[in-house]
């Protein structure tokens, strides 16, 4: 099995990185899309970043046009996220989530079942994967909002007091 933290990633501004840079953090990986009806979740994601960021938490946004609702360029995505939602959490280059050309990160994350025991394809924009420092992963489907008690409780339980 591929080590999740060793998969190469590229930030939205072109910097090479990996989840190893976040190995001591609880991270919430979210596939985002600017033109999606769920895009108001950006506000809740940013709020989680503000509340828990200093305690070792990070939201990581992965734009995807897999469902044909993302802007064309990384620059347009960055501008939209910062001016519309005040996003300060790290954003990454656009990725594919499903299919043969899915990004290796999502190939691994999709093996994680949700609370109903279903693994597999990312269903829609704003699907969330909570990755703990011990590499445990919890999966939350798109309609589970970022400040849902199940997500907040899991974040708080994994962070130092």
Order of alpha helices (4+ residues) and beta strands (2+ residues): beta-beta-beta-alpha-beta-alpha-beta-alpha-beta-beta-alpha
